[in-house]
Amino acid sequence: MYRQAAELGRPIHYTVGLGGIFNEQVIAGLSIARYVARRCAELGVRFLFTFAAPTVQPVAVDLVKEAYIEAGKPEEFRPEDIMWLSDRQFAFATGVMGLVLRERVAANLLLGYFAAESLIFAEAGYRAGAMQIAGTTNSYQIPFFVTTCDYTLISEELITAGA
């Protein structure tokens, strides 16, 4: 996924969804995001990170910045690529959809807390031709991820992957 993004010169999009900083799914998603951001930095792939809850912002900025430092490329950290789009569900969904399509992301990672916007995100990734990996413990959204994504972490798998 990372090498393909680097070869294509296309970014990777990552979102933890709707939850705030105290949601266990968001915490797991942030943990995974640090690894993804570090690999992106190592290979020179732009890392786009979106979220709906403003409480995620300071943690996300610090986490991604640390990942770039760990990769030995602190100068490539771009705080403008960490985006709070809206705390309104469908405004957030529309923002993510537009970003994924405009940037033609190589991979779309949806790991965190998701509700009805999950299918919108997956459809946008499909239209962009992105590889898609998703995970949530929200049982109502898992069928959408299973049918539309390349890989899906189901319920506890998300929490375990984050650990």
C-alpha positions in Angstrom: 0.0 0.0 0.0 2.7 2.5 1.0 5.0 1.6 -1.9 2.2 1.8 -4.4 1.2 5.2 -3.1 4.8 6.4 -3.4 5.1 5.0 -6.9 1.9 6.7 -8.0 2.7 9.9 -6.2 -0.7 9.8 -4.4 -1.5 10.4 -0.8 -2.9 8.1 1.9 -6.1 9.2 3.7 -6.8 8.2 7.3 -9.8 8.9 9.5 -10.9 7.9 13.0 -14.4 9.0 12.2 -16.9 10.7 14.4 -15.7 9.8 17.9 -14.0 12.1 20.4 -10.7 11.6 22.1 -12.3 9.5 25.0 -13.8 6.9 22.6 -11.9 3.6 22.7 -12.3 3.1 19.0 -10.7 6.5 18.3 -7.9 5.7 20.7 -7.2 2.5 18.8 -7.4 4.3 15.5 -5.0 6.9 16.7 -2.5 4.2 17.7 -2.7 2.6 14.3 -2.4 6.1 12.7 1.0 6.7 14.3 2.4 3.6 12.6 0.8 4.5 9.2 2.1 8.1 9.4 5.6 6.9 10.2 5.6 4.5 7.2 4.3 7.4 5.0 7.1 9.7 6.2 9.7 7.0 5.6 8.6 6.6 2.0 7.8 10.2 1.2 4.0 9.6 0.9 1.7 12.5 1.9 -0.5 11.5 4.9 -3.9 13.1 5.1 -5.7 12.7 8.5 -9.3 13.8 9.1 -11.6 13.7 12.1 -15.0 15.0 13.2 -14.4 15.8 16.9 -12.3 18.8 17.6 -10.9 17.1 20.8 -8.9 14.9 18.5 -6.9 17.7 17.0 -4.1 18.3 19.6 -3.5 14.5 20.0 -3.5 13.9 16.2 -1.1 16.8 15.5 1.3 15.6 18.2 1.1 12.0 17.2 1.7 12.6 13.5 4.5 15.0 14.2 6.2 12.4 16.4 5.8 9.8 13.7 7.7 12.1 11.3 10.4 12.7 13.8 10.8 9.0 14.4 11.1 8.5 10.6 13.9 11.1 10.6 11.9 13.5 8.5 10.6 16.2 10.8 10.8 18.8 8.0 8.2 17.0 6.0 5.5 17.2 8.6 2.6 19.3 7.3 0.2 20.3 10.0 -2.3 21.5 7.4 -2.8 17.8 6.4 -4.4 17.1 9.8 -7.9 18.4 9.3 -10.9 18.9 11.5 -13.7 19.2 8.9 -16.9 19.4 10.9 -18.6 18.0 14.0 -21.8 17.5 11.9 -22.0 14.0 10.6 -22.9 14.6 7.0 -20.9 17.8 6.7 -17.9 15.8 7.8 -18.8 13.0 5.4 -19.1 15.4 2.5 -15.7 17.0 3.4 -14.0 13.6 3.5 -15.6 12.5 0.3 -14.5 15.6 -1.5 -10.9 15.3 -0.1 -10.6 11.6 -1.1 -11.8 12.3 -4.7 -9.9 15.6 -5.2 -6.6 14.1 -4.0 -7.2 10.7 -5.7 -5.8 8.9 -2.6 -4.0 5.6 -3.1 -5.4 4.2 0.1 -8.3 5.1 2.3 -8.0 3.9 5.9 -11.2 4.1 8.0 -10.3 3.0 11.5 -12.3 4.3 14.5 -15.9 5.2 15.3 -18.3 5.3 12.3 -22.0 5.6 11.8 -24.1 6.2 8.7 -21.3 8.0 6.9 -19.3 4.8 6.6 -20.7 3.9 3.2 -20.1 7.4 1.9 -16.4 7.2 2.8 -16.1 3.7 1.2 -17.8 4.8 -2.0 -15.5 7.8 -2.3 -12.5 5.6 -1.9 -13.8 3.2 -4.5 -14.3 6.0 -7.0 -10.8 7.2 -6.3 -9.5 3.7 -7.0 -8.0 3.5 -3.5 -7.1 0.4 -1.5 -9.4 0.4 1.5 -8.9 -0.8 5.0 -11.7 -0.2 7.6 -12.4 -1.2 11.2 -15.0 -0.3 13.8 -16.8 -2.0 16.7 -20.1 -0.5 15.6 -21.9 -3.6 14.6 -24.4 -1.7 12.4 -21.6 -0.4 10.1 -19.4 -3.5 9.8 -21.5 -5.0 6.9 -20.9 -1.9 4.9 -17.2 -2.1 5.5 -17.0 -5.8 4.7 -18.8 -5.4 1.4 -17.0 -2.2 0.2 -13.4 -2.5 1.6 -10.5 -4.7 0.7 -9.8 -5.5 4.4 -12.0 -5.0 7.5 -11.1 -5.2 11.2 -14.2 -6.5 12.9 -15.1 -5.3 16.4 -12.3 -6.4 18.8 -9.8 -6.7 16.0 -9.7 -2.9 15.8 -8.9 -2.6 19.5 -6.3 -5.4 19.3 -4.6 -3.8 16.3 -4.5 -0.5 18.1 -2.7 -2.2 21.1 
